[in-house]
Every structure is written in structure tokens, then in C-alpha cells.
Amino acid sequence: MQHGFGESEISWTTTGKANIILDNLIEMGKIKPFTLVMSDGMVQEKVGSEERLNHVWLERMLVEEIIPMAEKKYQFGGRKKTL
């Protein structure tokens, strides 16, 4: 799960209460339990005097770092999906 600009990976739980919302949805049987990964994702580049999100860097970070780390650390049911 990716946060918006100016937030961080903890904003989903501190501000958005995602952990409580998802726990309630699981408890009500509306969704199945799953692993949710929240990354920092601050991959910005300086363009002139501004900093902007670099989508190429973000994709690379997801594919080369975050997904492999999550797959190594957590069991995902043995079925891989590609982006």
C-alpha cells in the first residue's frame, strides 16, 4: 500500500486506521486475511527547484526490493502474480 505525498508508511495505520478497518472486514467475512505491505516509497528526484515523485524509481523499488523482501519474509500461498 502506497501513501500519498507528504505522508509515510505509518500514516495508513495512524491516520487512516487501515489496520482496524481491515481487521473489521476480515471479522465480518467481507474479505479474506492477507498480507499487506506498506512501504515508505519516497523516491523523489529534484527537477529544478522542486522535488517530484519518480515513477520509474518507484516501480523499480517495488519490483526489485519490496516485493522480493515480502516474498522472502512472508508466505504468499505459493502462487506468484506478475505486475
Buried (B, 14 or more C-beta within 10 A) or exposed (E): EBBEEEBBBEBBBEEBEBEEEBEEEEEEEEEEEEEEBBBEBBBBEEEEEEEEBBEEBBEEBBEEEBBEEBEEEEEEEEEEEEE
